[in-house]
Amino acid sequence: MALFVEVARAKSFRKAAEAIGMPNSTLSRRISALEKAIGLRLLHRTTRRIELTEAGQLYYERSKRIVDEARLAHEQLGAMLEQPSGVLRVSLPVDFATFYLTPIVVDFAKRYPGITFEFDLTPRRVDLVAEPFDVAIRMGELEDSGLIARSLGRHPRYLYASPGYLEASGEPAAPADLAEHECICMPKAATWTLHDGADKVEVEVGGRFTLNSVGMIRALAVNHQGIAMLAEQIVAEDLASGRLRRVLPGWQGPSISVHAITETRLIPAKAQRFIEFLSARLTEGA
């Protein structure tokens, strides 16, 4: 229909073909196929010019409005992609959002002033099918849920402790020494796997504190309660201020993955831009 409108406006296959960047012969075949599908001749073809038949004139008047509306719709969608708007509803991991994602979200909000935000930072796993969330950010290994997952990067974890703890308890010289230290652990993580290049060791660790909050693990480490395994992004300010120091600097723990989860690949522009922005920044900071 759009090709027919171009030919009718130009009254020439050659001019229309040049305008839309299509071979003349291809354009002619497409219009012939349209006439065959409709069952009526739309154009009188001569060697010099093209004239609309009565049916062609009627079809042109109707189809021109449709094509113009479609073109306008595409232009508006293009503008929406460039400057998306509306409410963006996101489920975020509490500690990662609090200690690392906040400045990234602020930069995103400045770039896209038409977007407003609703964030859910509860520990629960929201139901993207039943609840009105555009995207969920998840850390760690994913379950096979049938949802669409996009990797936003992997972040290595290192060992940290406060200068006060190390002064009081000494500093481990090798991974095996961790067994003699207070280690602040996640539940079901009594063994820490560490690697230094090709070398890999597993160390049984323990301590007085076992908990499932990265934020509180960090706070306990800052308050001289032991050695913690954390992503560097979580403790960046503590390292800069000297509240924490790297322990066993040649060794690191398993990387932790970050994913954006959506119900479908067909997501609104505001969610698409948010995921792209996070991916660029998290990869840059990894």
Order of alpha helices (4+ residues) and beta strands (2+ residues): alpha-alpha-alpha-beta-beta-alpha-beta-alpha-beta-beta-beta-alpha-beta-beta-beta-alpha-beta-alpha-beta-beta-alpha
